[in-house]
Amino acid sequence: MDDQVLAVLVTAPTMDEAARLGRTVVEERLAACANLVPGVRSIYRWQDVVQDDAEVLLVIKTTGSTWNKLLQRIVELHSYQTPEVLALPIRHGAPAYLHWLGAQVGTEMDT
């Protein structure tokens, strides 16, 4: 899994928090890139009450070798008690992009 490319989905309550999370994980080389997608509407059950909230979605690109540290850092920094942090494997991608991504987090990628 170390050289696997991951797209990590994280929701945040505000653009400021999402930007802070994204910037931190990129600066710490836990991720190569973080895209912030505003205007997400999340409907979910929390403490047995259905919630309907505006959120910002972060799409964070990283590798399997940084996954555990990235997860730990997001949980440390996030304002939510139970933040959404989901890692999706990327099976294919442009070789030059995958090489760049790996270089940003210190992982040599097989392309």
N, C-alpha and C positions, 0 to 999 in steps of 0.2 A: 504493500500500500504506500510505501514511502515515496515512490515516484509517480503515484497517481495524482492526476489533476482533479481538484474539487471546486465546485461552485457552492459556496456556503450562503444560505439565506438567513438573514437576521432582520427582525422587525424592531423598530424603535418608535417611541412616542412623538418625537419631534425631529425636524431637520437638523437642529443644532446637535442633538445627541447622536443622531446617525452620522453626522460629519465628524464628530469627535471620535466615535468608535472607529470609523473608517480610516481617518487620518492616523490614529494611534497604531492600529494593526499594520498599516503600510509603513509608517516610520520605524516600527520595531521589526520590520522584515518578516512578519508573520503572514503577510499577504502581499501579493503583487499589485492588486488593484481592488478598489471598492467602488461600486456604482451605487448611487443613491437614487431611488425611485420614489418620488413623492406621490401623494394622492392615493395611497393604498387604503382600502376600507376593510377592516378586519371584523368579522363576526365570529364570536367564540364564547364558550362557556367558561367562566372563572368564578370559583367559590359558589357554584350552583346558580349563578345568575348569567343570563345571556348578555354579553357586552356587544356594542357596536361602536368601534372607535376608528378614527383616522390615524394612520401610522405611515411611517416611511420604511420602505424595504431596502435593505442593503444586500447587494449581490457581491460577495467577496470571493476573489479567485486566489487559491492557494494550492498547496500540495499535501499529500498524506503525511509527509515527514513533519509538517508544522501544525497539523490538525490539533493535537492535544494541547499544545501551548496556545494556539489561537482560541480554542474553546475556553480554556481556563481564563485567558485575558478578557474575552468578551463577557464572561460571567462576572468577573471582578469589576468591570467598568460599567456594566449595564444597570440602569435604574430599575428594571423589572425584577421581581422576586424570582420568576421563572421565565427567563428570556427564551424566545424561539431561536434555536441555532440548529439548522439542518444542513448536513453536508451531502451534496449530490455528486456522484462520480461523473467526470467528463470522459467519454470514451474516445472522442476524436476532436481534433482541432487543427488549425493552421500550424504547421511545424515551426515557423518563425515565431509565432505568438507563444507557443508552448515553451520554446527555448527561452524566450524573454521572461516568461512567467517564472520558470524554474530558477533562472539567474537572480531574480529579485528576492527570492526566499532562500537562496543558497542550495538549491536542489538541481542536480543534473538530470534533465528530462530526456527520455528516449523518444525520438520523434520519428 
